[in-house]
Amino acid sequence: MPGAKKRPVKPDMAIQQRQFTALISSTFLRTAAVAIDLAISASTMECGKFMNQQVEYHFLEAHPFRFIRNLGRSREIATVLLNYGFGDLVDRLHLRKYLQWGRRVILRKPVKSDKRMTRAARIRASLETLGATFIKLGQVLSTRPDVIPVDVVEELSSLQEKVPSFLSETAIEILEEQLGGSVDHLFAEFDPEPVAAGSLAQVHRAVHHDGTRLAVKIRRPNVVADVERDLSLMNDLAILIERHIPEARIFDPVGLYNHFARMIRRELNFVREARTMDEFSRLFRHDATLSIPTVFWDLTTDSIITMEFIDGVRPDETGTLKRIGLSPHDVAANGARIFMKQAFELGLFHGDPHPGNIRIREDGSICLLDYGMVGMLDEEMRERLVDLFLAVVRQDVRSATRLIELIGQPTEPIDKTLLNVDVRDFVDNYYGVALERIRIGSLLGDFVGILSNHHVRVPGDLMILIRALVTLEGVGRELDPEFNLAKELKPFIEKLVRERYDPRRVAARAFEEVKSFLQVAHDLPLQVGRTIDKLSKDDLRIQLEHRGLDHLITELDRSSNRVVIAVVMSSLILASALIIRSDLNWLWFAVPLFVVSSMLGAWLIYGIFRSGRL
């Protein structure tokens, strides 16, 4: 009743209520702490157990911490994927949570993409929209037809960098900071306007104090940080793809990421590129048909490379070549010979011989530009490739099948019968064709098709070689429609075969094998002794490697999180209900706590039902 006074609570009753409230609150806190401790302990025990057994658990380290740290870029990636019709991919990778809340509601359903665009075209457009690092990724993926579907490879091959140049003032600041002097002091002349711009760097003309014309390649500001940020996100995306999209594992997302990361980091290091140029100069110091730009090391750092400026004609400018008195046929043959020498004799070759990276000088010598992408083939791989060519020519299906298995690495068990059938069809296509008349591009395309059909993955450098050979054959045919790359390849194959059976080489190889055998014989008693010693001390351990348990660990992680939330929620509801029941003076605290805990419970139940697993 209005104006009525509240009945005072007896002192002993008030004390009991306060004690009871404190008991409930402490019980809630202890319960929550125990639940959290149990969940953490269980998670730690599982991780420790799998660590001790050498489980491939790297995905546990790829929780969305880097996504959260780079939240803006993560949102951009998820948004671009949605805009190009990859909403199902966003959902399967659980990326929708990185979108803004309002955008998540609006884009609850996948965006309908332009039906006129194929899947491959949408992939290309997505990479172009995401910028320079992802464009580079697409260009590298276009070199892996053994992993990526053919239609996607063809689409990615058309990726072009459309990057504006950065400010000349910024370029000058980078130069002066890196080289420790003013531009006027470093160069006799320096043109502030760039002559070319790419996603990683741009090139300026300059003149050395001794009168040599220079090309100064300057790395874009902050490009290393941007690339590393995108690489960390790509790594997480690759891990998420392997975890949530089992059918994509045959494409080896993490392996492709590692291949790309290695290549782009190599391109960002200009000192490495300069050393590669010096190595090519050393290898071809007695061959006047190949010209390598001279590197000026006193004007070169990690972010700047200064080299001789090369004047010349592009190989696709056949009219200009004829005007200066050069035969396109001779230029094509010379270029093929140079590349074959690099790949099959020296084992170090230019990885991107497209017309933009080739210049023909007036004396007929060929100059290769941009040494950011190079490939290396060891002696064993070169011999296997030669054996493959010979097996095709000789109709030796068994040897060709064996070589395919040796060259590549199967990602799943191979159907030997089906592989033999495909190899026989592959060999029959070239029946009766002389080696010098084989179309290398066609042969390598069929070879890569077999690798792709049987999920055989080959080393990245070998795929760079295959792509370079196909590109080189295309450039040669632009110069001379009758050009045949196999004709230039034949002398190198014959030379390698002769060297293989050279008595001195056979003797050297036999000596190395005897040395290896003697080393094994020497180490065998020691190894046996160590094993027996461990057996006698009960110290012999067997390490087991578990595979395919990533889903189980993910479910354990999800279940432990739900247990923690459920225990904390129930504790909150119980504590707040008892407080409301026992003491009306605490309503201001207990009622909001009860409402929040009830909403938390409703959210948990909704999440369980939405996942489709009770």
Sequence and secondary structure as in RCSB ss.txt:
>XXXX:A:sequence
MPGAKKRPVKPDMAIQQRQFTALISSTFLRTAAVAIDLAISASTMECGKFMNQQVEYHFLEAHPFRFIRNLGRSR
EIATVLLNYGFGDLVDRLHLRKYLQWGRRVILRKPVKSDKRMTRAARIRASLETLGATFIKLGQVLSTRPDVIPV
DVVEELSSLQEKVPSFLSETAIEILEEQLGGSVDHLFAEFDPEPVAAGSLAQVHRAVHHDGTRLAVKIRRPNVVA
DVERDLSLMNDLAILIERHIPEARIFDPVGLYNHFARMIRRELNFVREARTMDEFSRLFRHDATLSIPTVFWDLT
TDSIITMEFIDGVRPDETGTLKRIGLSPHDVAANGARIFMKQAFELGLFHGDPHPGNIRIREDGSICLLDYGMVG
MLDEEMRERLVDLFLAVVRQDVRSATRLIELIGQPTEPIDKTLLNVDVRDFVDNYYGVALERIRIGSLLGDFVGI
LSNHHVRVPGDLMILIRALVTLEGVGRELDPEFNLAKELKPFIEKLVRERYDPRRVAARAFEEVKSFLQVAHDLP
LQVGRTIDKLSKDDLRIQLEHRGLDHLITELDRSSNRVVIAVVMSSLILASALIIRSDLNWLWFAVPLFVVSSML
GAWLIYGIFRSGRL
>XXXX:A:secstr
 TT       HHHHHHHHHHHHHHHHHHHHHHHHHHHHHHHHHHHHHHHHHHTT   GGGGGSTHHHHHTHHHHH
HHHHHHHHTT HHHHHHTT GGGS HHHHHHTSS     TTS HHHHHHHHHHHH HHHHHHHHHHTT TTTS H
HHHHHHTT         HHHHHHHHHHHHTS HHHH SEE SS SEE SSEEEEEEE TTS EEEEEEE TTHHH
HHHHHHHHHHHHHHHHHHH GGGGGG HHHHHHHHHHHHHHHH HHHHHHHHHHHHHHTTT TTEE   B GGG 
 SSEEEEE    B TT HHHHHHTT  HHHHHHHHHHHHHIIIIIISEEES   GGGEEE TTS EEE   SSEE
E  HHHHHHHHHHHHHHHTT HHHHHHHHHHHSEESS   HHHHHHHHHHHHHTTTT  GGGS HHHHHHHHHHH
HHHTTEE  HHHHHHHHHHHHHHHHHHHH TT  HHHHHHHHHHHHHHHHT HHHHHHHHHHHHHHHHHHHHHHH
HHHHHHHHHHHTT         S HHHHHHHHHHHHHHHHHHHHHHHHHHHHHHHHH GGGHHHHHHHHHHHHHH
HHHHHHHHHHHT  
